[in-house]
């Protein structure tokens, strides 16, 4: 069984003159940016961004979500086998 050793970090990106609000999910293996969905709450928007990156990377398993120190995003880590 292979475990993912990379954490996913998400961060809120505020709207600019050219782009709507977004959430960026980043790990060493890559990143994705998704538009903020106002039908969802904050936690759900960050989870969607992390899930989008997981799918892009082909990562499976259960992930736990926790807030970052700065309060502008979250970390997601694989908890299977923990």
SULVENJO-V166676 format. One record per helix or strand. SS is the DSSP state (h for helix, s for strand). FROM is the first residue (numbers start at 0). TO is the last residue. If there is no record, write none. Layout:
ss->SS from->FROM to->TO
ss->SS from->FROM to->TO
This chain:
ss->s from->7 to->12
ss->s from->21 to->26
ss->s from->29 to->34
ss->h from->41 to->56
ss->s from->62 to->66
ss->s from->72 to->77
